[in-house]
Amino acid sequence: MTGRPVPDAELDEALALVNDHREGPDAPSRSAVPPLGAAAQPAPTPRSEQPGDTGTGAENPGAPQRGKHRDTTPWPTARAHAARAARPGAGPTQVTLDQALGLVLAAPLTALTDLPSFDTSAMDGWVVAGPGPWDVRAEGILAGHGRPEPLTDGEAVRIATGARIPRDATAVLRSEHGRTDDNGRLHPGREVVPGQDIRPRGQECRSGEQLLPQGTLVTPAVLGLAAAAGYDTLPTLRRPRAEVLVLGDELLTEGLPRDGLIRDALGPMLPPWLRALGAEVTAVRRLGDDAEALHKAITTSDADLIVTTGGTASGPVDHVHPTLSRIGAELLVDGVAVRPGHPMLLARIRPDQHLVGLPGNPLAAVSGLLTLAEPLLRTLSGRGNQAAYTAPVRDDVQGHPHDTRLVPVTLRSEHAVPLHFNGPAMLRGIAAADGLVVVPPGGARQEQELEILDLPWALMASDGGVCFT
């Protein structure tokens, strides 16, 4: 199971902080837990998360006629649509090794030489020929030197790790396993087996052998293997370009919330998250609630993926749907049966350009990011499908009657532990989480196996993955 290993004591302390019931008089009460499968009472949400019926179009004449009970796409279907919505980006490009980290191989990596390319010593010691004892030559063999002189039976010569083995050698005798007498003759301290501590040519691979398949993510280890196999550049797929459009007049970029204004949490959060998903973020624009500014930003963008925040419902200043209709975009997913985040959408603007509309609530936006943007970016960047895995939940998990529910969890002792503060406007739970558990409609019982969606930083903590920048 993937996940950051955390000592029990440390995790208990973290869970106590996250799930503490003494948050102060203004904190939401969680003392009464609804029965399993019951719908949670929704907290007040911004306009982009409210499914209110503005289908008359009276407040926003340009908006599509959309009622509160419109059909939504099942969560697994929405993810599948997103994964199939695009093809990998532009053809392969050659980049130097120092530029390839985090990219994806556009072709198989094949060995350009045998590895090792000659017989080498695996240890410091003596290389010997025939049975001992041996007369030791005065000169030694160091790594990086040319072809050494052949040995004859009864001869030995000092050799360093990685140095080339001379012709007609029998074995390498480690330094700690040999001794020389007063006459300078070398005696073995244990039996010498032919071939011992010699790395034969081609032991790891032969020239032309495939080392890694197309679609492999270039990690530090891949860079090392490529260099050892003789590569100076690698054929890779470029990162998909992503642009973030932050909508909403109520958002502040600094200071404390005041006068009905709130801090923008998505502007700082989305760019590094998109980078962790393999994108190159080319711009972050704050547009407010300006329909013309949104239209201009979308129609002039050259990004492969445009990500908007807020404005995906049907309120008077929710301009995403009218703008997409105005430019003739194709709606591929319009609402997903998932909580939080059901007003999310996916649209095709051009054959090579897509837009993911995220709800304005922070955790709802995370849900949309992992539901629609992650599989789309995985396809655009040429990465293969991520293998799904499950974990048993430690506790009962409340579900929605009809929709999938995504709940932040931490991974502990082979269990997924649900975290509180999982409302659509909350980030406290996800900030302490290793992943999101996929809760089916109706909820889940203790010990039930559920799918886990890993978070990028949890993957990096456990697997030494690629950084966010």
C-alpha positions as CSV (number, residue, x, y, z in Angstrom):
1,M,0.0,0.0,0.0
2,T,1.4,3.4,-0.9
3,G,1.7,6.0,1.8
4,R,4.1,7.9,4.0
5,P,5.1,5.7,7.0
6,V,4.3,7.6,10.2
7,P,5.2,6.4,13.7
8,D,2.1,5.7,15.7
9,A,2.9,8.3,18.4
10,E,3.5,11.0,15.8
11,L,0.3,10.1,13.9
12,D,-1.8,10.0,17.1
13,E,-0.7,13.5,17.8
14,A,-1.4,14.7,14.3
15,L,-4.9,13.1,14.3
16,A,-5.6,14.6,17.7
17,L,-4.9,18.0,16.2
18,V,-6.9,17.4,13.1
19,N,-9.9,15.7,14.8
20,D,-9.8,17.8,18.0
21,H,-13.4,18.6,19.2
22,R,-12.3,21.7,21.0
23,E,-11.9,24.2,18.2
24,G,-13.6,27.1,19.9
25,P,-17.1,28.5,20.0
26,D,-17.3,29.3,16.3
27,A,-16.2,25.8,15.1
28,P,-18.7,23.5,13.4
29,S,-20.1,20.9,15.8
30,R,-19.3,17.2,15.0
31,S,-20.6,15.7,18.2
32,A,-23.7,14.2,16.5
33,V,-22.6,11.9,13.7
34,P,-25.4,11.1,11.2
35,P,-26.1,7.4,10.7
36,L,-24.2,5.6,8.0
37,G,-25.5,6.3,4.5
38,A,-27.4,9.5,5.6
39,A,-26.7,12.6,3.7
40,A,-24.6,15.2,5.5
41,Q,-26.3,18.6,6.1
42,P,-24.4,20.9,3.7
43,A,-22.6,23.9,5.0
44,P,-23.3,27.3,3.4
45,T,-21.3,27.4,0.2
46,P,-20.2,30.0,-2.4
47,R,-22.2,30.4,-5.5
48,S,-20.1,27.9,-7.6
49,E,-21.1,25.0,-5.3
50,Q,-24.8,25.8,-4.9
51,P,-27.0,23.9,-7.2
52,G,-29.9,26.3,-7.0
53,D,-32.3,26.5,-9.9
54,T,-31.7,29.6,-12.0
55,G,-33.1,27.9,-15.1
56,T,-35.3,30.8,-16.0
57,G,-32.2,32.8,-17.1
58,A,-33.8,35.9,-15.6
59,E,-30.7,36.8,-13.6
60,N,-28.2,35.7,-16.2
61,P,-29.9,35.7,-19.6
62,G,-26.8,34.2,-21.3
63,A,-26.7,31.1,-19.0
64,P,-27.9,27.7,-20.3
65,Q,-31.3,26.6,-19.0
66,R,-30.2,24.3,-16.2
67,G,-32.3,23.0,-13.4
68,K,-31.2,21.9,-10.0
69,H,-31.9,18.2,-10.8
70,R,-29.9,18.0,-14.0
71,D,-28.3,14.7,-14.8
72,T,-24.7,14.4,-13.6
73,T,-22.0,12.0,-14.8
74,P,-21.1,9.1,-12.4
75,W,-17.7,9.6,-10.9
76,P,-15.9,6.7,-12.5
77,T,-17.3,7.6,-15.9
78,A,-16.2,11.2,-15.5
79,R,-12.6,10.1,-14.8
80,A,-12.7,7.8,-17.8
81,H,-14.0,10.6,-20.1
82,A,-11.2,12.8,-18.9
83,A,-8.5,10.2,-19.5
84,R,-9.8,9.7,-23.1
85,A,-10.5,13.3,-23.9
86,A,-7.1,14.1,-25.3
87,R,-4.1,12.4,-26.9
88,P,-0.5,12.8,-25.8
89,G,1.0,16.2,-26.7
90,A,3.5,17.1,-29.4
91,G,5.9,14.6,-30.8
92,P,9.1,13.6,-29.1
93,T,11.8,16.2,-28.4
94,Q,15.4,15.5,-27.4
95,V,16.5,17.1,-24.1
96,T,19.7,16.9,-22.2
97,L,19.8,14.7,-19.1
98,D,19.8,17.7,-16.8
99,Q,16.5,18.8,-18.3
100,A,14.7,15.4,-18.4
101,L,13.7,15.0,-14.8
102,G,10.0,14.5,-14.4
103,L,9.3,14.1,-18.2
104,V,8.1,10.9,-19.8
105,L,10.1,8.8,-22.3
106,A,8.8,9.2,-25.8
107,A,10.5,6.0,-27.0
108,P,12.0,2.9,-25.3
109,L,15.3,3.3,-23.6
110,T,17.7,0.8,-25.2
111,A,21.3,0.2,-24.2
112,L,23.9,1.8,-26.4
113,T,26.6,-0.4,-25.0
114,D,27.1,-3.5,-23.0
115,L,26.9,-2.8,-19.2
116,P,29.6,-3.2,-18.0
117,S,31.4,-2.6,-21.3
118,F,34.3,-4.7,-20.1
119,D,35.1,-7.2,-17.3
120,T,35.6,-5.1,-14.2
121,S,36.6,-5.7,-10.6
122,A,33.8,-5.6,-8.1
123,M,36.2,-5.1,-5.1
124,D,39.5,-3.6,-4.1
125,G,42.1,-6.4,-3.8
126,W,44.3,-8.4,-6.1
127,V,43.4,-9.9,-9.5
128,V,45.0,-13.4,-9.7
129,A,45.7,-16.0,-12.3
130,G,45.8,-19.7,-11.6
131,P,46.2,-21.3,-8.1
132,G,48.1,-19.5,-5.4
133,P,50.4,-18.5,-3.9
134,W,51.1,-15.7,-6.5
135,D,53.9,-13.4,-7.3
136,V,52.7,-9.8,-7.1
137,R,53.6,-7.4,-9.8
138,A,54.8,-4.0,-8.6
139,E,52.4,-1.9,-10.7
140,G,48.7,-1.8,-9.8
141,I,45.5,-1.4,-12.0
142,L,43.3,1.6,-11.3
143,A,39.8,2.4,-12.6
144,G,39.9,4.5,-15.7
145,H,43.2,3.1,-17.0
146,G,43.5,1.4,-20.4
147,R,43.8,-2.3,-21.2
148,P,46.2,-3.9,-18.6
149,E,48.9,-6.4,-19.5
150,P,47.7,-10.1,-19.4
151,L,48.5,-12.2,-16.4
152,T,50.2,-15.6,-16.4
153,D,49.5,-18.4,-14.0
154,G,51.0,-17.7,-10.6
155,E,50.8,-13.9,-11.0
156,A,48.7,-11.3,-9.2
157,V,48.4,-7.6,-9.3
158,R,46.8,-5.0,-7.1
159,I,43.4,-3.8,-8.5
160,A,40.8,-1.1,-7.6
161,T,37.1,-1.4,-7.7
162,G,35.8,-0.7,-11.2
163,A,39.2,-1.3,-12.9
164,R,39.5,-3.4,-16.0
165,I,40.3,-7.1,-15.5
166,P,43.4,-8.2,-17.4
167,R,43.2,-11.0,-19.9
168,D,43.6,-14.6,-18.6
169,A,42.7,-13.6,-15.0
170,T,41.0,-16.2,-12.7
171,A,39.4,-14.1,-10.0
172,V,39.6,-11.1,-7.7
173,L,40.9,-11.8,-4.1
174,R,39.5,-9.2,-1.8
175,S,42.0,-7.2,0.3
176,E,40.7,-8.6,3.5
177,H,41.1,-12.2,2.2
178,G,44.8,-12.1,1.2
179,R,48.2,-11.6,2.9
180,T,51.7,-11.2,1.6
181,D,54.7,-13.0,3.1
182,D,58.2,-11.6,3.6
183,N,59.1,-12.6,0.0
184,G,56.2,-10.5,-1.4
185,R,54.2,-13.6,-2.4
186,L,50.4,-13.4,-2.0
187,H,48.5,-16.1,0.0
188,P,44.7,-16.6,0.0
189,G,42.9,-16.6,3.3
190,R,40.1,-18.6,1.9
191,E,39.2,-20.7,-1.2
192,V,39.4,-18.8,-4.5
193,V,36.5,-19.5,-6.8
194,P,37.0,-18.8,-10.5
195,G,35.2,-15.6,-11.5
196,Q,34.6,-14.4,-7.9
197,D,34.2,-10.6,-7.5
198,I,34.5,-10.0,-11.3
199,R,31.6,-8.2,-13.0
200,P,31.6,-9.8,-16.5
201,R,31.0,-7.7,-19.6
202,G,27.3,-7.4,-20.3
203,Q,26.2,-8.7,-16.9
204,E,23.5,-5.9,-16.6
205,C,22.6,-5.7,-20.3
206,R,23.8,-6.1,-23.8
207,S,23.9,-3.4,-26.4
208,G,20.5,-2.9,-28.1
209,E,18.6,-4.5,-25.1
210,Q,15.5,-2.5,-24.0
211,L,16.0,-1.2,-20.6
212,L,12.8,0.8,-20.0
213,P,9.6,1.0,-22.1
214,Q,8.1,4.1,-23.7
215,G,6.0,6.1,-21.2
216,T,8.4,5.7,-18.3
217,L,8.6,8.7,-16.0
218,V,12.2,10.0,-15.9
219,T,13.3,9.8,-12.2
220,P,16.8,10.3,-10.8
221,A,17.4,6.6,-11.1
222,V,16.4,6.6,-14.8
223,L,18.8,9.5,-15.4
224,G,21.6,7.4,-13.9
225,L,20.7,4.4,-16.0
226,A,20.6,6.5,-19.1
227,A,24.0,8.0,-18.5
228,A,25.5,4.6,-17.7
229,A,24.0,3.2,-21.0
230,G,25.7,6.0,-23.0
231,Y,23.0,8.7,-23.4
232,D,23.7,12.4,-23.5
233,T,20.1,13.3,-24.4
234,L,16.7,11.6,-24.1
235,P,13.6,11.5,-26.3
236,T,10.8,12.8,-24.2
237,L,7.3,14.3,-24.4
238,R,7.0,17.9,-23.4
239,R,5.0,18.8,-20.3
240,P,1.4,19.8,-21.1
241,R,1.0,23.6,-20.6
242,A,-1.6,24.6,-18.1
243,E,-3.0,28.0,-17.3
244,V,-5.1,28.9,-14.1
245,L,-7.9,31.4,-14.2
246,V,-9.0,32.4,-10.7
247,L,-12.5,33.9,-10.7
248,G,-14.4,35.8,-8.1
249,D,-14.6,39.4,-6.9
250,E,-14.7,38.2,-3.3
251,L,-11.1,37.0,-3.2
252,L,-8.1,38.6,-1.5
253,T,-4.5,37.9,-2.3
254,E,-3.1,39.0,1.0
255,G,-4.0,39.9,4.6
256,L,-6.9,38.7,6.7
257,P,-10.5,38.2,5.5
258,R,-12.5,41.4,5.9
259,D,-15.7,43.1,4.8
260,G,-17.2,40.0,3.2
261,L,-14.0,39.2,1.4
262,I,-12.0,36.0,1.8
263,R,-8.5,34.8,1.0
264,D,-7.9,33.1,-2.3
265,A,-6.7,29.6,-1.3
266,L,-6.8,28.1,-4.9
267,G,-4.4,30.6,-6.5
268,P,-1.5,29.5,-4.3
269,M,-2.5,25.8,-4.2
270,L,-3.3,24.9,-7.8
271,P,-0.1,25.8,-9.6
272,P,2.2,23.5,-7.6
273,W,-0.4,20.8,-7.6
274,L,-0.6,20.9,-11.4
275,R,3.2,20.8,-11.6
276,A,3.2,17.7,-9.4
277,L,0.7,16.2,-11.9
278,G,3.2,16.8,-14.7
279,A,2.1,20.2,-16.1
280,E,4.0,23.3,-16.9
281,V,2.0,26.2,-15.4
282,T,2.4,29.1,-17.8
283,A,0.2,31.7,-16.1
284,V,-2.1,32.3,-13.1
285,R,-4.6,35.1,-13.8
286,R,-7.1,36.6,-11.4
287,L,-10.1,37.8,-13.4
288,G,-12.7,38.5,-10.8
289,D,-16.3,38.2,-12.0
290,D,-15.7,39.7,-15.4
291,A,-17.4,37.8,-18.3
292,E,-15.5,39.6,-21.0
293,A,-12.1,39.1,-19.2
294,L,-12.9,35.4,-19.0
295,H,-13.8,35.2,-22.7
296,K,-10.6,37.0,-23.7
297,A,-8.5,34.8,-21.4
298,I,-9.9,31.6,-22.8
299,T,-9.8,32.6,-26.5
300,T,-6.3,34.0,-26.3
301,S,-4.7,31.1,-24.3
302,D,-2.3,28.7,-25.9
303,A,-2.3,26.3,-23.0
304,D,-3.2,22.7,-23.5
305,L,-5.3,22.8,-20.3
306,I,-7.1,25.8,-18.9
307,V,-8.2,25.5,-15.3
308,T,-10.9,27.8,-13.9
309,T,-11.9,28.2,-10.3
310,G,-15.5,29.0,-9.4
311,G,-18.3,30.2,-11.6
312,T,-19.4,26.7,-12.7
313,A,-22.9,26.8,-11.3
314,S,-25.9,28.9,-12.6
315,G,-25.7,32.0,-10.4
316,P,-25.9,35.6,-11.7
317,V,-22.1,35.9,-11.9
318,D,-21.2,32.3,-12.8
319,H,-19.8,33.0,-16.3
320,V,-18.1,29.7,-17.2
321,H,-21.1,28.0,-18.9
322,P,-22.2,31.1,-20.9
323,T,-18.6,31.7,-22.0
324,L,-18.2,28.1,-23.2
325,S,-21.5,28.3,-25.0
326,R,-20.5,31.6,-26.6
327,I,-17.2,30.2,-28.1
328,G,-18.8,26.9,-29.2
329,A,-16.9,24.7,-26.8
330,E,-18.0,21.0,-26.5
331,L,-19.1,20.1,-23.0
332,L,-17.7,16.6,-22.3
333,V,-18.6,16.4,-18.6
334,D,-21.1,18.8,-17.1
335,G,-21.5,18.0,-13.4
336,V,-20.3,14.8,-11.6
337,A,-22.1,12.7,-9.1
338,V,-19.4,13.3,-6.4
339,R,-19.3,15.2,-3.1
340,P,-17.7,17.6,-2.7
341,G,-17.3,19.1,-6.1
342,H,-20.4,18.1,-8.2
343,P,-20.6,21.3,-10.3
344,M,-17.2,20.6,-12.0
345,L,-17.0,20.4,-15.8
346,L,-14.7,19.4,-18.6
347,A,-14.9,21.0,-22.0
348,R,-13.1,20.7,-25.3
349,I,-12.3,24.2,-26.7
350,R,-10.2,23.1,-29.7
351,P,-9.1,19.6,-30.6
352,D,-5.8,20.2,-28.7
353,Q,-7.2,22.4,-25.9
354,H,-9.4,21.5,-22.9
355,L,-10.8,23.4,-20.0
356,V,-11.5,22.0,-16.5
357,G,-13.9,24.1,-14.5
358,L,-13.4,23.6,-10.8
359,P,-15.9,24.7,-8.1
360,G,-14.8,27.6,-6.0
361,N,-14.8,25.8,-2.6
362,P,-11.3,24.6,-1.9
363,L,-11.9,20.9,-1.1
364,A,-14.5,20.8,-3.9
365,A,-11.8,22.1,-6.2
366,V,-9.4,19.4,-5.1
367,S,-12.1,16.9,-5.9
368,G,-12.4,18.3,-9.4
369,L,-8.7,18.4,-9.8
370,L,-8.3,14.7,-9.1
371,T,-11.5,13.7,-10.9
372,L,-10.9,15.5,-14.2
373,A,-7.5,17.3,-14.4
374,E,-5.4,14.4,-13.1
375,P,-6.5,11.8,-15.7
376,L,-6.4,14.4,-18.5
377,L,-2.9,15.5,-17.6
378,R,-1.8,11.9,-17.3
379,T,-2.9,11.3,-20.9
380,L,-1.4,14.6,-22.2
381,S,2.0,13.9,-20.6
382,G,2.1,10.3,-22.0
383,R,2.1,8.6,-18.6
384,G,0.3,5.3,-18.3
385,N,-2.7,4.6,-16.1
386,Q,-1.9,4.7,-12.4
387,A,-2.7,1.3,-10.9
388,A,-5.6,1.6,-8.4
389,Y,-5.2,0.2,-5.0
390,T,-7.4,-0.2,-2.0
391,A,-7.1,-0.1,1.8
392,P,-9.5,-1.0,4.6
393,V,-11.0,2.0,6.4
394,R,-10.5,2.0,10.1
395,D,-13.9,3.5,10.9
396,D,-17.4,3.7,9.4
397,V,-17.5,6.4,6.7
398,Q,-20.6,8.4,6.1
399,G,-21.8,8.4,2.5
400,H,-24.1,10.4,0.2
401,P,-27.3,8.6,-0.7
402,H,-26.7,8.8,-4.5
403,D,-23.2,10.2,-5.1
404,T,-19.6,9.1,-4.7
405,R,-17.9,10.8,-1.8
406,L,-14.2,11.7,-1.5
407,V,-12.9,11.9,2.0
408,P,-9.4,12.9,3.2
409,V,-7.6,10.0,4.9
410,T,-4.2,9.3,6.4
411,L,-2.6,5.9,6.0
412,R,-1.7,4.1,9.2
413,S,-0.9,0.5,9.9
414,E,-2.5,-0.7,6.6
415,H,-5.7,1.2,7.3
416,A,-7.1,4.4,5.9
417,V,-8.1,6.7,8.7
418,P,-10.8,9.2,7.7
419,L,-10.1,12.8,8.8
420,H,-12.6,15.4,10.0
421,F,-12.8,18.9,8.4
422,N,-13.9,17.4,5.1
423,G,-16.5,19.8,4.1
424,P,-16.3,21.4,0.6
425,A,-14.9,24.7,1.9
426,M,-12.3,23.1,4.2
427,L,-8.7,22.4,3.6
428,R,-7.6,21.5,7.1
429,G,-8.3,17.8,6.6
430,I,-6.6,17.5,3.2
431,A,-3.6,19.3,4.5
432,A,-3.0,16.5,6.9
433,A,-3.9,13.7,4.5
434,D,-2.0,11.1,2.5
435,G,-4.9,10.6,0.1
436,L,-8.6,10.6,-0.5
437,V,-10.8,7.5,0.0
438,V,-13.5,6.9,-2.6
439,V,-16.7,6.2,-0.6
440,P,-19.5,4.6,-2.7
441,P,-23.1,5.9,-2.4
442,G,-24.6,4.9,0.9
443,G,-21.3,4.9,2.8
444,A,-18.8,2.3,3.9
445,R,-18.4,0.0,7.0
446,Q,-15.4,-0.4,9.2
447,E,-12.7,-2.6,7.5
448,Q,-14.4,-2.3,4.1
449,E,-11.8,-2.1,1.3
450,L,-12.0,1.2,-0.6
451,E,-10.0,2.8,-3.4
452,I,-7.4,5.3,-2.4
453,L,-6.4,8.4,-4.5
454,D,-2.9,9.2,-3.6
455,L,-1.8,12.8,-3.1
456,P,1.4,13.9,-4.9
457,W,3.3,14.8,-1.7
458,A,2.4,11.4,-0.2
459,L,3.8,9.7,-3.2
460,M,7.0,11.7,-3.0
461,A,7.4,11.1,0.7
462,S,7.2,7.3,0.3
463,D,8.8,6.8,-3.1
464,G,11.3,9.7,-3.5
465,G,9.4,11.1,-6.4
466,V,9.8,14.3,-8.5
467,C,9.6,17.7,-6.8
468,F,6.8,20.2,-7.4
469,T,8.9,22.7,-9.3
